[in-house]
């Protein structure tokens, strides 16, 4: 499991850093994110850009501590252009 605490990252770097790590995950591998608020906007972006590739599980949901496990459940959708 890859762990990432995004609380110390500048806001503009959070999503790009997370998506870089998610791109490296192999099938069945998990990225665990720690944040100071509900990362729901990240989930919306993930679902829109990578539908059905990742599962999402809240491990902690406190007012100032949120931990989410994101697991790759499918490979990236390949578009065949001919």
TIMIKE-56367 format. One record per atom (N, C-alpha, C): atom name; x, y, z. Coordinates in pm, whole numbers, plus 50000, padded with zeros to 5 digits. Layout:
// residues N
+------+-------+-------+-------+
! atom !    xx !    yy !    zz !
+------+-------+-------+-------+
!   CA !     X !     Y !     Z !
...
+------+-------+-------+-------+
***
This chain:
// residues 82
+------+-------+-------+-------+
! atom !    xx !    yy !    zz !
+------+-------+-------+-------+
!    N ! 50085 ! 49882 ! 50000 !
!   CA ! 50000 ! 50000 ! 50000 !
!    C ! 50089 ! 50124 ! 50000 !
!    N ! 50058 ! 50214 ! 49910 !
!   CA ! 50127 ! 50343 ! 49904 !
!    C ! 50049 ! 50440 ! 49991 !
!    N ! 50118 ! 50514 ! 50076 !
!   CA ! 50052 ! 50611 ! 50163 !
!    C ! 50097 ! 50752 ! 50128 !
!    N ! 50002 ! 50844 ! 50127 !
!   CA ! 50031 ! 50983 ! 50094 !
!    C ! 49952 ! 51073 ! 50187 !
!    N ! 50022 ! 51159 ! 50260 !
!   CA ! 49958 ! 51260 ! 50344 !
!    C ! 49962 ! 51390 ! 50265 !
!    N ! 49847 ! 51433 ! 50216 !
!   CA ! 49842 ! 51552 ! 50131 !
!    C ! 49823 ! 51681 ! 50210 !
!    N ! 49812 ! 51670 ! 50341 !
!   CA ! 49789 ! 51789 ! 50423 !
!    C ! 49902 ! 51891 ! 50412 !
!    N ! 50023 ! 51846 ! 50383 !
!   CA ! 50135 ! 51939 ! 50376 !
!    C ! 50161 ! 51990 ! 50234 !
!    N ! 50090 ! 51936 ! 50136 !
!   CA ! 50109 ! 51979 ! 49997 !
!    C ! 50034 ! 52109 ! 49969 !
!    N ! 50090 ! 52194 ! 49882 !
!   CA ! 50014 ! 52312 ! 49839 !
!    C ! 49888 ! 52265 ! 49765 !
!    N ! 49777 ! 52335 ! 49782 !
!   CA ! 49650 ! 52291 ! 49720 !
!    C ! 49661 ! 52262 ! 49571 !
!    N ! 49736 ! 52341 ! 49497 !
!   CA ! 49745 ! 52320 ! 49352 !
!    C ! 49821 ! 52194 ! 49315 !
!    N ! 49894 ! 52134 ! 49409 !
!   CA ! 49972 ! 52013 ! 49382 !
!    C ! 49902 ! 51885 ! 49428 !
!    N ! 49794 ! 51898 ! 49505 !
!   CA ! 49731 ! 51778 ! 49563 !
!    C ! 49680 ! 51682 ! 49457 !
!    N ! 49589 ! 51726 ! 49373 !
!   CA ! 49531 ! 51635 ! 49274 !
!    C ! 49634 ! 51585 ! 49174 !
!    N ! 49722 ! 51671 ! 49120 !
!   CA ! 49823 ! 51618 ! 49028 !
!    C ! 49912 ! 51511 ! 49092 !
!    N ! 49951 ! 51532 ! 49217 !
!   CA ! 50035 ! 51434 ! 49286 !
!    C ! 49960 ! 51303 ! 49305 !
!    N ! 49835 ! 51311 ! 49346 !
!   CA ! 49754 ! 51191 ! 49365 !
!    C ! 49738 ! 51116 ! 49234 !
!    N ! 49706 ! 51187 ! 49125 !
!   CA ! 49684 ! 51120 ! 48997 !
!    C ! 49813 ! 51060 ! 48941 !
!    N ! 49928 ! 51121 ! 48970 !
!   CA ! 50055 ! 51062 ! 48930 !
!    C ! 50076 ! 50927 ! 48999 !
!    N ! 50046 ! 50921 ! 49129 !
!   CA ! 50062 ! 50797 ! 49203 !
!    C ! 49959 ! 50693 ! 49160 !
!    N ! 49837 ! 50735 ! 49134 !
!   CA ! 49734 ! 50641 ! 49090 !
!    C ! 49771 ! 50579 ! 48955 !
!    N ! 49833 ! 50657 ! 48869 !
!   CA ! 49872 ! 50605 ! 48737 !
!    C ! 49975 ! 50494 ! 48748 !
!    N ! 50051 ! 50493 ! 48856 !
!   CA ! 50155 ! 50392 ! 48876 !
!    C ! 50103 ! 50264 ! 48941 !
!    N ! 49981 ! 50268 ! 48996 !
!   CA ! 49928 ! 50150 ! 49065 !
!    C ! 49902 ! 50036 ! 48968 !
!    N ! 49939 ! 49917 ! 49010 !
!   CA ! 49906 ! 49795 ! 48936 !
!    C ! 49772 ! 49743 ! 48988 !
!    N ! 49711 ! 49654 ! 48913 !
!   CA ! 49584 ! 49596 ! 48951 !
!    C ! 49593 ! 49540 ! 49093 !
!    N ! 49500 ! 49579 ! 49179 !
!   CA ! 49494 ! 49532 ! 49317 !
!    C ! 49573 ! 49617 ! 49416 !
!    N ! 49656 ! 49708 ! 49369 !
!   CA ! 49733 ! 49793 ! 49459 !
!    C ! 49648 ! 49912 ! 49506 !
!    N ! 49685 ! 49964 ! 49625 !
!   CA ! 49607 ! 50068 ! 49690 !
!    C ! 49692 ! 50190 ! 49721 !
!    N ! 49632 ! 50307 ! 49702 !
!   CA ! 49689 ! 50434 ! 49746 !
!    C ! 49602 ! 50482 ! 49862 !
!    N ! 49664 ! 50503 ! 49978 !
!   CA ! 49591 ! 50554 ! 50094 !
!    C ! 49626 ! 50701 ! 50111 !
!    N ! 49523 ! 50785 ! 50111 !
!   CA ! 49540 ! 50930 ! 50119 !
!    C ! 49492 ! 50978 ! 50255 !
!    N ! 49571 ! 51064 ! 50317 !
!   CA ! 49532 ! 51131 ! 50441 !
!    C ! 49512 ! 51278 ! 50410 !
!    N ! 49398 ! 51333 ! 50453 !
!   CA ! 49366 ! 51472 ! 50423 !
!    C ! 49297 ! 51534 ! 50544 !
!    N ! 49285 ! 51667 ! 50543 !
!   CA ! 49221 ! 51737 ! 50655 !
!    C ! 49074 ! 51769 ! 50627 !
!    N ! 49023 ! 51723 ! 50514 !
!   CA ! 48882 ! 51741 ! 50481 !
!    C ! 48838 ! 51627 ! 50389 !
!    N ! 48710 ! 51613 ! 50372 !
!   CA ! 48656 ! 51509 ! 50286 !
!    C ! 48703 ! 51532 ! 50142 !
!    N ! 48774 ! 51435 ! 50083 !
!   CA ! 48825 ! 51453 ! 49948 !
!    C ! 48722 ! 51417 ! 49840 !
!    N ! 48597 ! 51444 ! 49867 !
!   CA ! 48489 ! 51412 ! 49773 !
!    C ! 48511 ! 51470 ! 49633 !
!    N ! 48560 ! 51595 ! 49618 !
!   CA ! 48585 ! 51646 ! 49482 !
!    C ! 48686 ! 51560 ! 49405 !
!    N ! 48783 ! 51504 ! 49476 !
!   CA ! 48878 ! 51414 ! 49412 !
!    C ! 48806 ! 51290 ! 49359 !
!    N ! 48713 ! 51239 ! 49436 !
!   CA ! 48638 ! 51122 ! 49391 !
!    C ! 48557 ! 51153 ! 49266 !
!    N ! 48493 ! 51269 ! 49261 !
!   CA ! 48416 ! 51307 ! 49143 !
!    C ! 48507 ! 51315 ! 49020 !
!    N ! 48625 ! 51374 ! 49038 !
!   CA ! 48719 ! 51385 ! 48926 !
!    C ! 48768 ! 51246 ! 48884 !
!    N ! 48798 ! 51162 ! 48981 !
!   CA ! 48845 ! 51027 ! 48952 !
!    C ! 48739 ! 50947 ! 48876 !
!    N ! 48615 ! 50954 ! 48923 !
!   CA ! 48506 ! 50882 ! 48856 !
!    C ! 48481 ! 50933 ! 48715 !
!    N ! 48498 ! 51064 ! 48695 !
!   CA ! 48474 ! 51123 ! 48563 !
!    C ! 48585 ! 51088 ! 48464 !
!    N ! 48709 ! 51092 ! 48511 !
!   CA ! 48823 ! 51072 ! 48422 !
!    C ! 48866 ! 50926 ! 48410 !
!    N ! 48833 ! 50844 ! 48509 !
!   CA ! 48876 ! 50704 ! 48511 !
!    C ! 48763 ! 50614 ! 48560 !
!    N ! 48651 ! 50613 ! 48489 !
!   CA ! 48535 ! 50535 ! 48537 !
!    C ! 48568 ! 50387 ! 48551 !
!    N ! 48525 ! 50330 ! 48661 !
!   CA ! 48535 ! 50187 ! 48688 !
!    C ! 48678 ! 50135 ! 48701 !
!    N ! 48778 ! 50222 ! 48713 !
!   CA ! 48917 ! 50176 ! 48729 !
!    C ! 48956 ! 50161 ! 48876 !
!    N ! 48888 ! 50235 ! 48966 !
!   CA ! 48930 ! 50239 ! 49105 !
!    C ! 48811 ! 50221 ! 49198 !
!    N ! 48837 ! 50156 ! 49312 !
!   CA ! 48737 ! 50154 ! 49420 !
!    C ! 48778 ! 50259 ! 49523 !
!    N ! 48684 ! 50301 ! 49603 !
!   CA ! 48704 ! 50411 ! 49698 !
!    C ! 48647 ! 50366 ! 49831 !
!    N ! 48728 ! 50371 ! 49937 !
!   CA ! 48682 ! 50331 ! 50070 !
!    C ! 48729 ! 50432 ! 50174 !
!    N ! 48633 ! 50485 ! 50250 !
!   CA ! 48667 ! 50572 ! 50362 !
!    C ! 48714 ! 50485 ! 50478 !
!    N ! 48835 ! 50512 ! 50528 !
!   CA ! 48889 ! 50440 ! 50643 !
!    C ! 48870 ! 50521 ! 50770 !
!    N ! 48878 ! 50652 ! 50759 !
!   CA ! 48855 ! 50746 ! 50869 !
!    C ! 48777 ! 50864 ! 50814 !
!    N ! 48684 ! 50914 ! 50893 !
!   CA ! 48609 ! 51033 ! 50852 !
!    C ! 48578 ! 51118 ! 50974 !
!    N ! 48682 ! 51179 ! 51026 !
!   CA ! 48672 ! 51269 ! 51141 !
!    C ! 48660 ! 51412 ! 51087 !
!    N ! 48624 ! 51506 ! 51173 !
!   CA ! 48613 ! 51644 ! 51123 !
!    C ! 48741 ! 51699 ! 51059 !
!    N ! 48858 ! 51662 ! 51113 !
!   CA ! 48983 ! 51716 ! 51058 !
!    C ! 49080 ! 51607 ! 51013 !
!    N ! 49034 ! 51484 ! 51005 !
!   CA ! 49119 ! 51374 ! 50960 !
!    C ! 49037 ! 51280 ! 50872 !
!    N ! 49075 ! 51273 ! 50747 !
!   CA ! 49007 ! 51187 ! 50651 !
!    C ! 49112 ! 51096 ! 50588 !
!    N ! 49086 ! 50966 ! 50592 !
!   CA ! 49174 ! 50869 ! 50529 !
!    C ! 49092 ! 50788 ! 50431 !
!    N ! 49139 ! 50783 ! 50307 !
!   CA ! 49069 ! 50714 ! 50199 !
!    C ! 49164 ! 50615 ! 50134 !
!    N ! 49114 ! 50494 ! 50109 !
!   CA ! 49191 ! 50394 ! 50036 !
!    C ! 49134 ! 50384 ! 49894 !
!    N ! 49219 ! 50407 ! 49795 !
!   CA ! 49179 ! 50400 ! 49655 !
!    C ! 49255 ! 50283 ! 49593 !
!    N ! 49181 ! 50185 ! 49544 !
!   CA ! 49242 ! 50062 ! 49492 !
!    C ! 49213 ! 50050 ! 49343 !
!    N ! 49317 ! 50013 ! 49266 !
!   CA ! 49298 ! 49990 ! 49122 !
!    C ! 49226 ! 49855 ! 49107 !
!    N ! 49109 ! 49859 ! 49046 !
!   CA ! 49030 ! 49737 ! 49025 !
!    C ! 49022 ! 49697 ! 48878 !
!    N ! 49070 ! 49785 ! 48790 !
!   CA ! 49071 ! 49756 ! 48645 !
!    C ! 49182 ! 49839 ! 48581 !
!    N ! 49226 ! 49792 ! 48467 !
!   CA ! 49326 ! 49868 ! 48393 !
!    C ! 49263 ! 49988 ! 48324 !
!    N ! 49346 ! 50080 ! 48278 !
!   CA ! 49293 ! 50196 ! 48206 !
!    C ! 49220 ! 50154 ! 48080 !
!    N ! 49115 ! 50227 ! 48051 !
!   CA ! 49040 ! 50204 ! 47928 !
!    C ! 49128 ! 50244 ! 47811 !
!    N ! 49143 ! 50154 ! 47718 !
!   CA ! 49224 ! 50182 ! 47598 !
!    C ! 49129 ! 50216 ! 47482 !
!    N ! 49159 ! 50324 ! 47416 !
!   CA ! 49080 ! 50364 ! 47300 !
!    C ! 49160 ! 50328 ! 47176 !
!    N ! 49101 ! 50250 ! 47088 !
!   CA ! 49169 ! 50209 ! 46967 !
!    C ! 49128 ! 50304 ! 46854 !
!    N ! 49225 ! 50380 ! 46805 !
!   CA ! 49197 ! 50476 ! 46698 !
!    C ! 49258 ! 50420 ! 46569 !
!    N ! 49173 ! 50404 ! 46467 !
!   CA ! 49223 ! 50353 ! 46339 !
!    C ! 49183 ! 50444 ! 46226 !
+------+-------+-------+-------+
***
